């Protein structure tokens, strides 16, 4: 059922019921009416045990049709959707675009969709994608008359942008919901508070949230942020929760300009795609964010141009599987790469058929890098299978694309990798690492690991530790395995590693990573790094902090600096967004410390002296 205006929802089903012939026909209309009744939050008690009598009463109270005027009814029916609109196959996908939310309906006026200066406070949990989703939600809310609240005390609405990747993340959110429920109870009707759950947790748990937490008023999935104004209006006008967790195969929010959470920051996130098709057995993402779909390249480039004009110097391209980007928005993109060589890394496989056509990630990187030579470009989170030579060569040839690659391994044991559905072996992964380092000597590598996955033995765990010893990552994210419902692992595997063993193995992964990171950083003492200043150090107002090409934090003393290695011009105060050449003087496994030398630009630093990739960083050897 598509393109049915909201104003028809109450009247047409009633009319269809009146004209349906026979008990079977009326039963089908009753079933469809009950379905629509649930979908659009009609405020009438029609449950699973709905009787024909209760539905007749519902029709009698909601329909505006007069039973004594058959001719006028039939003329009215001819001008609107026919019975087939309600009885046709319902297997087609339904999305928020199917309903005109701007149309005033019989039970909720469109003017109520406007915020009318209601104050909203959003708390964000989880990954960078959730940060970007928060910025998208803000854009939609502000355009509809809502305002930002400084904190929960002054907020009329508190929204939680949630994460479902691990049980621990959900536990924190449940705890926060309980805290907000107490605030809501204390306020009462004097200053009513609406609570909403957005994002992955909303999609994963759906109605369980409403059943478990009666204080939650809004449940909005990752593809339904455009519907937030309506959901808030429904929640305000009724005593029941408003829910929209419908996934979409098309939504990318390409036309929504995100409202940056921290407009003064020199860094920003840009989402280039949504969803994931990899179906790793442990991962909930395909079930909470849907199938892969990419934004048009033109919209991404325009957003990055806008960020450049705002003074942003560091942009991270985001996606659940960012390097599988494939723009199919135009005819020329459909033809591109159709007859090219495989886009997969050598030796890697997928659970889906090879995809042809479209502007690929290498082309996007090329376009983005040319927007502003002074803007650093990063990307996360990639899959190792999607690193063909074209991508590596583009990274190598552009100094403003950071020489830092995230290669999530997840395990160092081939049997565990097979159980995870990763599409590669330990040997294949190590071959990719070697190939990347051949093309980009000194490239910084980071990775993800899961401790205690289903069936992981002690020897398998030791294989993971030995992989870390072999690769020597600059940074590692590792977590104990947490089984998620709906995943393939939940249906096919047994979570048979005890919790205490998971925690012990996870700690051993951390210790191994820190050992190698400390050695890598110590080897960088004496080098000169290009650092993008982010602001004052959290530990001391006398120090500044920023990040180098490898995304490692660098801390140095705050002092006025001249420009360039020749120390030209007058000394000036260093500001966030400035590039500074810093000589590294000491290090830990997490942070580099140094002495600031001079202000510079990315291009000038790259072309000054003898530039190399020594020490996993873009480094000047003067």
C-alpha positions in Angstrom: 0.0 0.0 0.0 1.8 3.1 -1.2 1.1 6.9 -1.3 -2.0 6.8 0.8 -2.6 10.1 2.6 -3.1 10.0 6.3 -6.5 11.6 5.9 -7.8 8.4 4.4 -6.7 6.1 7.2 -10.0 6.3 9.2 -12.6 6.9 6.6 -11.7 4.6 3.7 -11.3 1.3 5.7 -14.8 2.0 7.1 -16.2 2.5 3.7 -14.5 -0.6 2.3 -16.1 -2.6 5.1 -19.5 -1.3 4.3 -19.3 -2.3 0.6 -17.4 -5.6 1.1 -19.6 -8.5 0.0 -20.0 -11.5 2.1 -18.4 -12.5 5.5 -15.1 -13.4 3.9 -14.7 -10.1 2.2 -15.6 -8.2 5.4 -13.2 -10.4 7.4 -10.3 -9.4 5.0 -11.2 -5.7 5.4 -11.4 -6.1 9.2 -7.9 -7.7 9.2 -6.5 -4.9 7.1 -8.2 -2.3 9.3 -6.7 -3.8 12.4 -3.3 -3.7 10.6 -3.7 0.0 9.8 -5.0 0.7 13.2 -1.8 -0.6 14.8 0.5 1.0 12.2 -0.8 4.6 12.6 -1.4 4.7 16.3 -5.1 5.2 16.2 -6.2 5.8 19.7 -8.7 2.9 20.1 -8.5 -0.3 21.9 -8.2 -3.0 19.2 -6.1 -5.9 20.4 -5.1 -9.3 19.2 -8.6 -10.7 20.2 -10.4 -8.0 18.2 -14.0 -9.1 17.4 -16.1 -8.1 14.5 -18.4 -6.3 16.9 -15.6 -4.2 18.4 -14.4 -3.2 14.9 -17.9 -2.3 13.9 -18.1 0.0 16.9 -14.7 1.4 16.0 -16.0 2.1 12.4 -19.1 3.6 13.7 -17.2 6.1 15.9 -14.5 7.0 13.5 -16.2 7.0 10.0 -17.7 10.2 8.8 -19.8 8.4 6.2 -23.6 8.4 6.7 -25.2 5.0 6.3 -28.3 6.5 4.8 -26.5 8.1 1.8 -25.3 5.2 -0.3 -24.9 7.2 -3.5 -22.8 9.9 -1.9 -20.6 7.2 -0.4 -20.1 5.5 -3.7 -19.1 8.8 -5.3 -16.7 9.5 -2.4 -15.1 6.1 -2.8 -14.5 6.6 -6.6 -12.5 9.7 -5.8 -10.2 8.0 -3.3 -8.2 4.7 -3.1 -10.1 1.6 -4.1 -10.6 -1.6 -2.0 -7.6 -3.1 -3.9 -5.4 -0.6 -2.1 -6.2 -2.3 1.1 -6.4 -5.9 -0.1 -3.3 -6.1 -2.3 -0.1 -7.9 -1.5 1.5 -6.4 1.6 4.9 -8.0 1.1 6.3 -4.9 -0.5 8.6 -2.8 1.7 7.0 -0.1 3.8 9.0 3.0 4.7 8.3 6.4 6.2 8.2 7.8 2.7 5.0 5.9 2.0 3.0 8.3 4.2 2.7 12.0 3.6 3.5 13.2 7.1 2.8 16.9 6.2 -0.9 16.1 5.5 -3.3 17.0 8.3 -5.2 13.8 9.3 -8.4 13.3 11.3 -6.8 12.7 14.6 -3.6 14.6 14.7 -3.2 18.0 13.0 0.0 18.6 11.0 0.6 21.8 13.0 1.3 19.6 16.0 4.4 18.3 14.2 6.1 21.6 14.8 8.2 21.8 17.9 6.9 25.3 19.0 10.2 25.9 20.8 10.1 22.7 22.8 13.5 22.1 24.2 15.3 18.8 23.4 18.4 17.3 24.9 20.2 14.4 23.1 22.7 12.0 24.8 24.8 10.0 22.4 26.2 6.5 23.1 28.4 4.3 21.0 30.3 4.7 17.8 31.1 7.7 15.4 28.0 6.7 13.3 25.8 7.5 16.3 27.5 10.9 16.6 26.7 11.6 13.0 23.1 10.2 13.5 22.7 12.7 16.4 23.8 15.5 14.1 21.2 14.4 11.5 18.5 14.2 14.1 19.3 17.7 15.3 19.0 19.0 11.7 15.5 17.5 11.4 14.4 18.7 14.8 15.7 22.3 14.5 14.1 22.6 11.1 10.7 21.7 12.7 10.8 24.3 15.4 12.5 22.4 18.3 15.3 24.0 20.3 18.4 22.7 21.9 18.4 22.3 25.7 21.6 22.7 27.7 20.8 19.8 29.9 18.1 17.5 31.2 16.9 20.0 33.8 15.5 22.4 31.3 14.6 19.8 28.6 11.0 19.0 27.6 12.3 16.0 25.7 15.4 13.8 26.3 16.5 11.5 23.5 19.1 8.7 23.9 21.0 7.9 20.7 21.8 4.2 21.5 24.2 1.4 20.7 23.4 -2.3 20.6 26.8 -3.8 19.6 27.4 -5.2 23.1 25.4 -6.1 26.1 27.4 -3.7 28.3 26.4 -0.8 26.1 22.7 -1.6 26.4 23.1 -2.0 30.2 24.4 1.6 30.5 21.4 2.9 28.5 18.9 0.9 30.6 20.4 2.5 33.7 20.1 5.9 32.2 16.5 5.3 31.2 15.7 4.4 34.9 17.4 7.7 36.0 15.3 9.7 33.5 12.2 7.8 34.7 12.8 9.1 38.2 13.2 12.7 36.9 10.0 12.3 34.9 8.1 11.0 37.9 9.2 13.9 40.1 8.2 16.5 37.5 4.7 15.1 37.0 2.3 17.2 35.1 4.0 20.4 36.3 6.8 20.1 33.8 6.2 17.0 31.8 9.2 15.1 30.3 9.1 12.9 27.2 11.8 10.2 26.9 12.9 8.7 23.6 15.2 5.9 22.5 16.8 6.3 19.1 19.2 4.3 17.0 20.3 0.7 17.0 18.8 -0.3 20.4 15.4 1.0 19.3 15.6 -1.1 16.2 16.8 -4.3 18.0 14.4 -4.3 20.9 11.5 -2.4 19.4 8.3 -3.1 21.3 10.2 -4.8 24.2 11.3 -1.3 25.2 7.7 -0.1 25.3 6.6 -3.1 27.3 9.5 -3.1 29.7 9.8 0.7 30.2 6.4 2.4 30.4 8.1 5.7 30.8 9.6 5.6 27.3 7.5 7.7 25.0 9.3 7.5 21.6 11.1 4.6 19.9 12.8 5.6 16.7 15.0 3.4 14.5 18.1 4.5 12.5 16.1 5.0 9.3 13.2 6.9 10.8 14.7 10.1 12.0 12.7 12.1 9.5 9.6 10.9 11.4 10.8 12.4 14.8 8.6 15.5 14.7 5.5 13.3 14.1 6.5 10.8 16.8 7.0 13.6 19.3 3.6 15.0 18.4 1.9 11.6 18.8 3.6 11.1 22.2 2.6 14.5 23.4 -1.0 14.1 22.3 -1.6 10.6 23.7 -0.7 8.5 26.7 1.0 5.8 24.6 4.4 5.4 23.1 5.0 6.4 19.4 7.1 3.8 17.5 8.8 3.8 14.1 11.5 1.3 13.6 11.0 0.6 9.9 14.2 -0.1 8.1 14.7 1.3 4.6 16.6 0.0 1.5 17.1 3.6 0.3 17.5 6.1 3.2 20.9 7.7 3.4 19.8 11.2 4.6 21.8 12.6 1.7 19.7 15.8 1.6 20.0 16.4 5.3 22.7 18.8 6.3 23.9 17.6 9.8 24.0 20.1 12.6 27.5 19.7 14.2 27.4 18.9 17.9 30.6 20.8 18.4 30.8 23.5 15.8 34.1 24.8 17.1 36.0 21.6 16.6 38.4 21.3 13.7 37.2 17.8 13.1 33.9 16.4 11.7 32.3 13.2 10.6 30.6 12.6 7.2 28.5 9.5 6.7 28.9 8.1 3.2 26.8 5.0 3.5 24.5 3.0 5.8 24.0 -0.6 6.6 26.1 -3.7 6.0 25.8 -6.8 3.8 28.7 -8.8 5.3 26.6 -10.8 7.8 29.4 -11.7 10.2 27.9 -14.2 12.6 28.5 -12.2 15.7 27.3 -8.8 14.4 23.9 -7.2 15.0 24.5 -4.3 12.6 22.8 -5.8 9.5 19.7 -6.3 11.6 19.7 -2.8 13.3 20.9 -0.7 10.3 19.7 -2.8 7.3 21.3 -3.4 3.9 24.2 -1.5 2.4 23.3 1.7 0.5 25.6 4.5 -0.5 25.1 8.3 -0.7 25.5 9.9 -4.0 29.1 11.1 -4.4 28.0 14.6 -5.3 26.2 15.1 -2.0 29.3 13.9 -0.1 31.6 16.2 -1.9 29.2 19.2 -1.4 29.0 18.5 2.4 32.8 18.3 2.6 33.1 21.6 0.7 30.7 23.2 3.2 32.8 21.8 6.1 36.0 23.3 4.5 34.3 26.7 4.3 33.6 26.4 8.0 37.3 25.8 8.8 37.1 22.1 9.4 40.6 20.5 8.9 39.9 16.8 9.6 37.1 14.8 8.2 36.4 11.1 8.9 34.3 9.3 6.3 31.9 6.9 8.1 30.2 3.7 7.2 29.6 0.3 8.7 31.7 -1.1 5.9 33.0 2.2 4.6 35.3 0.9 1.8 32.5 -1.1 0.1 31.1 2.3 -0.9 29.3 2.1 -4.3 27.4 5.0 -5.7 24.7 4.0 -8.1 22.9 7.3 -8.3 23.6 8.2 -11.9 23.9 6.4 -15.3 27.7 6.9 -15.6 28.2 5.5 -12.1 26.2 2.4 -13.1 28.6 1.8 -16.0 31.8 2.5 -14.1 33.9 -0.5 -13.0 31.3 -2.9 -14.6 34.1 -4.7 -16.5 37.0 -3.9 -14.2 39.0 -6.4 -12.2 37.8 -7.6 -8.8 37.3 -4.9 -6.1 38.2 -7.4 -3.4 41.6 -7.9 -1.7 43.4 -10.9 -3.0 42.3 -14.2 -1.3 39.1 -12.7 0.4 35.5 -13.8 -0.2 32.0 -12.5 0.5 28.7 -14.1 1.4 27.0 -12.2 -1.5 27.5 -12.2 -5.2 30.2 -9.8 -6.6 28.7 -6.4 -7.1 29.3 -4.6 -10.4 29.0 -1.0 -11.5 29.0 2.2 -9.5 31.6 4.8 -8.3 33.8 2.9 -5.9 35.6 3.9 -2.7 38.9 4.7 -4.6 37.0 7.2 -6.8 35.3 8.8 -3.8 38.6 9.2 -1.9 40.2 10.8 -5.0 37.3 13.3 -5.3 37.2 14.1 -1.6 41.0 14.6 -1.3 40.8 17.3 -4.0 38.2 19.4 -2.2 40.8 21.0 0.1 44.5 20.0 0.1 44.7 21.4 3.7 41.9 19.0 5.0 42.9 15.6 6.4 40.8 12.7 5.3 40.3 9.6 7.4 37.8 6.7 7.1 36.3 4.1 9.3 35.2 1.3 9.7 36.5 -0.7 6.7 36.5 -4.5 6.0 39.8 -6.1 5.0 38.2 -7.6 2.0 37.7 -4.2 0.3 41.2 -3.0 -0.1 42.1 -3.4 -3.8 45.3 -1.7 -5.0 43.3 1.2 -6.4 42.4 2.3 -2.9 45.9 1.9 -1.5 47.4 3.9 -4.4 45.0 6.8 -3.9 45.9 6.9 -0.2 49.6 6.8 -1.1 49.4 9.6 -3.7 47.5 12.2 -1.6 49.4 13.6 1.4 46.1 14.8 3.0 44.7 11.2 3.1 46.0 9.9 6.4 48.5 7.0 6.2 46.5 5.1 8.8 44.5 2.1 7.9 42.1 0.2 10.2 42.2 -3.5 9.5 39.7 -5.3 11.8 41.0 -8.9 12.3 38.7 -10.0 15.1 40.7 -13.2 15.6 44.1 -14.7 14.6 42.8 -18.2 14.3 41.4 -19.5 10.9 38.8 -21.8 12.5 37.4 -19.0 14.6 37.4 -16.6 11.6 35.4 -19.2 9.7 32.9 -19.5 12.5 32.7 -15.7 12.5 32.0 -15.7 8.7 34.8 -13.2 8.0 35.7 -14.5 4.6 39.4 -14.9 5.1 42.0 -17.0 7.0 44.9 -15.9 9.2 47.3 -16.4 6.4 45.2 -14.3 4.0 45.0 -11.5 6.5 48.8 -11.5 7.1 49.4 -11.4 3.3 47.2 -8.3 3.1 49.1 -6.6 5.9 52.4 -7.3 4.1 51.0 -6.0 0.9 49.8 -2.8 2.5 53.2 -2.2 4.0 54.9 -2.8 0.7 52.9 -0.1 -0.9 53.0 2.3 2.1 56.1 1.7 4.2 55.5 2.9 7.8 51.7 3.0 7.5 50.0 3.0 10.9 47.7 0.0 11.4 44.9 -0.5 13.9 42.5 -3.4 14.5 39.5 -4.9 16.3 39.6 -8.1 18.2 36.9 -10.2 20.0 37.9 -12.2 23.1 36.1 -15.5 23.8 34.0 -16.0 20.7 31.9 -19.1 20.4 34.2 -22.2 20.5 37.4 -20.3 20.9 39.9 -22.6 22.5 43.0 -21.6 24.4 45.3 -22.4 21.4 43.0 -20.3 19.2 43.4 -17.4 21.7 47.2 -17.8 21.6 47.0 -17.6 17.7 45.4 -14.1 18.2 48.1 -13.0 20.5 50.7 -14.2 18.1 49.0 -12.3 15.2 49.3 -9.2 17.3 53.0 -9.9 17.9 53.5 -10.3 14.2 51.6 -7.2 13.0 52.5 -4.8 15.9 49.5 -2.5 15.7 49.6 1.2 16.6 46.2 0.8 18.2 43.7 -2.0 19.0 40.1 -2.1 20.1 39.3 -5.4 21.9 36.2 -6.5 23.8 34.9 -9.7 25.4 32.3 -11.4 23.2 28.7 -10.6 23.9 26.1 -12.7 22.0 23.3 -10.7 20.4 19.9 -12.0 19.6 19.0 -12.2 15.8 22.6 -12.8 14.8 23.7 -16.0 13.0 25.8 -16.9 16.0 22.7 -16.7 18.2 20.9 -19.2 16.0 23.7 -21.5 15.0 26.5 -21.4 17.7 26.9 -21.9 21.4 28.3 -19.2 23.6 30.4 -21.7 25.5 33.4 -19.6 26.7 33.0 -18.7 30.4 32.8 -15.0 31.3 35.9 -15.1 33.5 37.8 -16.7 30.6 36.6 -14.0 28.2 37.7 -11.2 30.6 41.1 -12.8 31.2 41.7 -13.2 27.4 40.5 -9.7 26.7 43.0 -8.3 29.3 45.8 -10.4 27.7 44.9 -8.8 24.3 45.2 -5.3 25.9 48.5 -6.1 27.5 50.0 -7.4 24.2 48.7 -4.3 22.3 50.1 -1.9 24.9 53.5 -3.6 24.8 53.8 -3.1 21.0 52.3 0.4 21.0 54.8 1.5 23.7 57.7 0.2 21.6 56.4 1.9 18.4 55.9 5.2 20.2 59.3 5.1 21.8 60.9 4.6 18.4 59.3 7.9 17.3 61.2 10.0 19.9 63.3 12.6 18.0 61.0 12.7 15.0 59.1 15.8 13.9 55.3 15.2 13.4 52.7 17.3 11.8 50.0 17.8 14.5 46.5 19.2 14.0 45.7 21.2 17.2 42.3 20.2 18.7 42.5 22.4 21.9 43.8 22.5 25.4 45.0 19.3 27.0 42.5 17.8 29.5 45.4 17.4 32.0 46.8 21.0 31.9 45.6 24.3 30.5 49.3 25.1 29.8 49.4 22.3 27.2 47.8 21.8 23.8 46.7 18.5 22.4 46.2 17.3 18.8 46.6 14.3 16.6 49.2 13.3 14.1 48.7 11.4 10.8 48.4 8.1 12.6 45.6 9.5 14.8 47.8 9.3 17.9 47.3 12.0 20.5 50.3 14.4 20.8 50.6 16.8 23.8 53.0 19.8 23.8 53.5 23.1 25.7 51.3 26.0 24.7 53.5 28.9 23.4 53.4 31.5 20.6 55.0 30.3 17.4 56.4 31.7 14.2 55.7 30.3 10.8 57.7 27.6 9.0 61.1 26.1 9.7 62.7 29.4 8.8 60.6 31.0 11.7 59.2 33.7 9.5 57.0 36.6 10.7 55.8 37.5 14.1 55.0 35.0 16.8 51.3 34.3 17.2 49.2 32.2 19.5 48.3 28.7 18.3 44.6 28.1 17.9 42.5 24.9 17.4 42.7 24.0 13.7 46.3 25.1 13.3 48.9 22.7 12.0 52.0 22.7 14.2 55.4 20.9 13.7 56.2 19.0 16.9 59.4 17.3 17.9 58.6 14.1 19.9 60.5 14.1 23.2 58.8 11.2 25.2 56.0 8.7 24.9 53.7 6.2 26.5 51.6 3.4 24.9 48.8 5.9 24.4 50.3 9.4 24.0 53.2 11.2 22.4 54.7 14.3 24.1 56.8 16.9 22.4 58.1 20.4 21.8 56.3 22.7 19.4 58.6 24.1 16.7 56.6 26.2 14.3 53.2 26.8 12.7 52.8 25.4 9.2 50.3 24.0 6.7 49.8 20.5 5.6 51.1 21.2 2.1 54.2 23.2 3.3 55.1 20.6 5.8 54.9 17.8 3.2 57.1 19.7 0.8 59.6 20.9 3.4 62.9 19.0 3.7 63.1 15.2 3.4 59.6 13.8 4.1 59.3 10.1 4.8 56.8 7.7 6.3 59.3 6.7 9.0 57.9 5.7 12.3 54.3 5.1 11.1 53.8 8.9 10.6 54.2 11.6 8.1 57.5 12.8 9.4 60.0 15.5 8.5 63.6 14.7 8.8 65.3 18.1 8.8 
